[in-house]
């Protein structure tokens, strides 16, 4: 069985998705799987997140599913029960990290400075999210961090079609998270063919 890191390295791009209506989850998962991007980070910024993860997991067992914007242990339990493979958080909350380790689910917490990277390492983590990537100094900041710390990064926040290759060129970058290929308005309107074209273009 491949580790989360191995899977992310192969996928390279993680679609960060806000699903407002769980009925859109299965057709969206179909678009991702059939167009070569079998991964979804479903953010807990909407009430439909847990149900969307559950539906995606049932319909596409092979899909790598992350639960994003997870802020506490209660949300970890909900995400895990729904079938999420891993947890993503915007910041580094040691309580949430330790809880994920206790219940046996991988977590990729957000960091954007040296002190937070060191805290993550202290907690035994080798993979972190660099967030918000562009406002935190972008590629140049990531180069500086990766020069001194033996961790791998998943930059998210301001990553787009125009700069994603710059991030992916860095050896310490496993994958990038982004929303440009899964715009919420296209999901809400069920414009699956347009979404398929965006996903294919990656």
C-alpha positions as a printed NumPy array, in Angstrom:
array([[  0.   ,   0.   ,   0.   ],
       [  1.388,   3.399,  -0.992],
       [  1.934,   6.072,   1.631],
       [  0.086,   9.376,   1.405],
       [  3.35 ,  11.04 ,   0.392],
       [  3.869,   8.585,  -2.47 ],
       [  0.322,   9.134,  -3.702],
       [  0.621,  12.929,  -3.563],
       [  3.937,  12.773,  -5.408],
       [  2.267,  10.867,  -8.226],
       [ -0.81 ,  13.098,  -8.396],
       [  1.107,  16.416,  -8.073],
       [ -2.047,  18.587,  -8.093],
       [ -4.674,  18.422,  -5.338],
       [ -8.01 ,  20.047,  -6.274],
       [ -9.267,  22.036,  -3.276],
       [-13.042,  21.866,  -3.49 ],
       [-15.92 ,  23.634,  -1.77 ],
       [-19.08 ,  21.598,  -2.376],
       [-22.258,  23.39 ,  -1.39 ],
       [-24.672,  20.63 ,  -2.45 ],
       [-23.74 ,  16.986,  -1.809],
       [-25.656,  15.956,  -4.933],
       [-22.752,  17.416,  -6.936],
       [-20.175,  15.168,  -5.231],
       [-20.476,  12.043,  -7.38 ],
       [-20.526,  13.763, -10.796],
       [-17.562,  15.881,  -9.688],
       [-15.637,  12.804,  -8.549],
       [-16.417,  11.199, -11.926],
       [-14.896,  14.2  , -13.733],
       [-11.732,  14.017, -11.62 ],
       [-11.233,  10.253, -11.936],
       [-12.015,  10.042, -15.659],
       [ -9.772,  12.969, -16.568],
       [ -6.627,  11.858, -14.803],
       [ -6.826,  13.648, -11.443],
       [ -8.038,  11.016,  -8.941],
       [ -7.829,  13.235,  -5.882],
       [-10.02 ,  15.708,  -3.99 ],
       [ -9.523,  17.845,  -0.917],
       [-13.086,  18.575,   0.191],
       [-13.073,  21.572,   2.496],
       [-15.095,  21.68 ,   5.696],
       [-16.083,  25.276,   4.887],
       [-19.509,  24.016,   3.751],
       [-22.157,  21.952,   5.52 ],
       [-22.179,  19.458,   2.646],
       [-18.524,  18.438,   3.153],
       [-18.935,  15.237,   5.182],
       [-21.807,  13.893,   3.076],
       [-19.874,  14.746,  -0.097],
       [-16.856,  12.782,   1.127],
       [-19.084,   9.815,   2.021],
       [-20.709,   9.78 ,  -1.417],
       [-17.379,  10.13 ,  -3.231],
       [-15.863,   7.315,  -1.18 ],
       [-18.745,   4.95 ,  -1.948],
       [-18.808,   5.73 ,  -5.668],
       [-15.038,   5.871,  -6.268],
       [-13.071,   3.777,  -3.75 ],
       [ -9.853,   4.517,  -5.663],
       [-10.173,   8.303,  -5.194],
       [ -7.658,   9.862,  -2.783],
       [ -9.82 ,  12.048,  -0.551],
       [ -8.638,  14.688,   1.876],
       [-10.791,  16.646,   4.306],
       [ -9.667,  20.269,   4.232],
       [-10.038,  23.234,   6.596],
       [-10.313,  20.827,   9.538],
       [ -9.964,  22.803,  12.766],
       [-10.53 ,  20.372,  15.64 ],
       [-10.817,  16.768,  16.805],
       [-14.598,  16.656,  16.327],
       [-14.189,  17.464,  12.623],
       [-11.439,  14.838,  12.372],
       [-13.909,  12.222,  13.648],
       [-16.576,  13.336,  11.167],
       [-14.116,  13.309,   8.246],
       [-12.685,   9.918,   9.167],
       [-16.144,   8.386,   9.566],
       [-17.132,   9.764,   6.146],
       [-14.17 ,   8.007,   4.525],
       [-11.453,  10.679,   4.213],
       [ -7.936,   9.335,   3.64 ],
       [ -6.183,  12.314,   5.196],
       [ -6.762,  15.595,   7.001],
       [ -5.598,  19.059,   5.92 ],
       [ -5.673,  22.033,   8.275],
       [ -4.976,  25.705,   7.554],
       [ -2.681,  26.058,  10.575],
       [ -0.646,  23.952,  12.967],
       [ -2.751,  22.991,  15.981],
       [ -0.746,  20.51 ,  18.097],
       [ -3.948,  19.194,  19.721],
       [ -5.461,  18.339,  16.339],
       [ -2.197,  16.815,  15.072],
       [ -1.852,  14.589,  18.154],
       [ -5.486,  13.537,  17.857],
       [ -4.998,  12.504,  14.221],
       [ -1.941,  10.504,  15.227],
       [ -3.944,   8.861,  18.02 ],
       [ -6.815,   7.782,  15.745],
       [ -4.522,   6.783,  12.877],
       [ -5.215,   9.272,  10.096],
       [ -2.561,  11.328,   8.311],
       [ -2.639,  15.109,   8.705],
       [ -0.999,  17.816,   6.596],
       [ -1.138,  20.997,   8.714],
       [ -0.492,  24.505,   7.451],
       [  2.775,  26.32 ,   8.203],
       [  4.333,  29.452,   6.735],
       [  7.436,  30.236,   8.794],
       [ 10.491,  28.54 ,  10.331],
       [  9.06 ,  28.291,  13.855],
       [  5.959,  26.459,  12.66 ],
       [  8.033,  24.065,  10.54 ],
       [ 10.097,  23.236,  13.619],
       [  6.943,  22.67 ,  15.68 ],
       [  5.647,  20.321,  12.985],
       [  8.933,  18.4  ,  13.019],
       [  8.774,  18.2  ,  16.811],
       [  5.386,  16.502,  16.407],
       [  6.961,  13.939,  14.097],
       [  5.564,  15.311,  10.844],
       [  7.498,  15.088,   7.587],
       [  4.862,  16.625,   5.292],
       [  3.278,  20.04 ,   5.78 ],
       [  1.078,  22.412,   3.837],
       [  2.684,  25.77 ,   2.963],
       [ -0.248,  28.12 ,   3.468],
       [ -1.153,  30.705,   2.378],
       [  1.594,  30.167,  -0.178],
       [  1.626,  33.344,  -2.257],
       [  0.904,  35.852,   0.569],
       [  3.629,  34.127,   2.651],
       [  6.421,  34.743,   0.164],
       [  5.693,  32.157,  -2.509],
       [  8.447,  30.221,  -4.214],
       [ 11.283,  32.29 ,  -2.73 ],
       [ 10.085,  31.686,   0.843],
       [  9.654,  27.995,   0.125],
       [ 13.186,  27.782,  -1.265],
       [ 14.497,  29.334,   1.949],
       [ 12.516,  26.962,   4.182],
       [ 13.35 ,  23.842,   2.189],
       [ 17.056,  24.714,   2.238],
       [ 17.208,  24.2  ,   6.004],
       [ 14.404,  21.773,   6.914],
       [ 14.107,  18.105,   5.844],
       [ 10.356,  18.213,   5.272],
       [  8.166,  18.118,   2.183],
       [  5.618,  20.777,   1.35 ],
       [  2.196,  21.034,  -0.265],
       [  1.84 ,  24.729,  -1.224],
       [ -1.756,  25.981,  -1.271],
       [ -3.234,  29.476,  -1.399],
       [ -2.649,  31.622,  -4.447],
       [ -1.312,  28.702,  -6.474],
       [ -2.677,  28.915, -10.005],
       [ -2.159,  27.685, -13.551],
       [  0.352,  30.505, -14.075],
       [  2.691,  29.682, -11.163],
       [  2.11 ,  26.016, -10.31 ],
       [  5.061,  24.829, -12.405],
       [  7.396,  27.119, -10.429],
       [  6.309,  25.442,  -7.202],
       [  6.414,  21.913,  -8.596],
       [  9.968,  22.502,  -9.828],
       [ 11.17 ,  22.667,  -6.212],
       [ 12.485,  19.279,  -5.001],
       [ 10.821,  19.716,  -1.582],
       [  7.341,  20.155,  -3.093],
       [  5.288,  16.943,  -3.138],
       [  2.174,  18.424,  -4.682],
       [  0.281,  21.709,  -4.92 ],
       [ -3.255,  22.441,  -3.811],
       [ -5.404,  24.681,  -5.965],
       [ -8.918,  25.668,  -6.936],
       [ -8.489,  26.892, -10.506],
       [ -9.583,  23.591, -12.074],
       [-12.646,  23.223,  -9.802],
       [-14.38 ,  26.653,  -9.657],
       [-17.334,  26.616,  -7.279],
       [-19.654,  28.283,  -9.799],
       [-19.086,  25.507, -12.372],
       [-19.719,  22.853,  -9.712],
       [-22.917,  24.564,  -8.543],
       [-24.17 ,  24.851, -12.108],
       [-23.248,  21.269, -13.009],
       [-21.055,  22.31 , -15.919],
       [-19.186,  19.009, -15.975],
       [-17.813,  19.239, -19.51 ],
       [-16.172,  22.589, -18.753],
       [-14.743,  21.19 , -15.53 ],
       [-13.418,  18.191, -17.442],
       [-11.586,  20.501, -19.828],
       [ -9.994,  22.404, -16.917],
       [ -8.888,  19.172, -15.281],
       [ -7.483,  17.796, -18.551],
       [ -5.493,  21.006, -19.089],
       [ -3.358,  20.401, -15.997]])
